[in-house]
C-alpha cells in the first residue's frame, strides 16, 4: 500500500510540474496553445513520475538484497 501511495504522489508531483512548464511554453504562443501545452505537459510529467518512482523502488529492492 505504501508503495502505491509513493508512486501516486510521484506521478502527481511530476504531472503538476509538467503542466506548469507546458502551459508556460504554450502561453508564449497563444491562449489555446497554453491549454494544450498544459495538458500535454501533465501527461508527460505523469509518465516521468511513474517511471521514476518505479526505478527508485527497484533500486531500493536491489540495495536490500546486498
N, C-alpha and C positions, 0 to 999 in steps of 0.2 A: 504494500500500500504506500509506503514511504517513497519507494522508487517511482511509482506512478505520479505522485504529487510533485516530486522533483522534476520529472520530465514535463509535466504540465506547466509548472512555474517557469522553467527554462524556455519552453515554447512561447509562453505569453510575453515574457520579457523581450525576447528577440523579435517577436511579431510587432510589439509596440515600437521598438527602435526602428525596425524595417519600415513600418508605416510612416513614421515621422520623417525618415530620410526620403522615402519615395514621394511623400506629399511635398516636401520642400523642393525636391528636384522638379517634380511636375508643376509645382506652383510657379516656378520660374518661367514656365511656358504659357500656361493658361489655367483657368479655374477648373475646367474639365479634366485637364491633364493632372492636376493636383489630386483629384478624387481617384483617378485611375492609378496614379503613382502610389498613392496611399494603400490601395487595395493590393496591388502587385507587391509592394514592399512588405506588407503584412504577411502575405503568403510566403514570400521568400524567407522572411525572418522566422516564421514558424517552422519552416523546413530546416533552417540552420539550427534553431534551438533544439529541435528534435534530435538531429544528428549529433550535436554537441553533447547533449545530456546522455545519449546512448554511449558515446565514446568515453565519457568520464566514468560511467558505470562499469564499462568493460575494463578500463584501466584499473579501477578500484578492485575488481574481482581478481585481476592478474596480480596485483600487489598483495592481496590476501593469501594467494597460493604460495608465494615465496617466503 
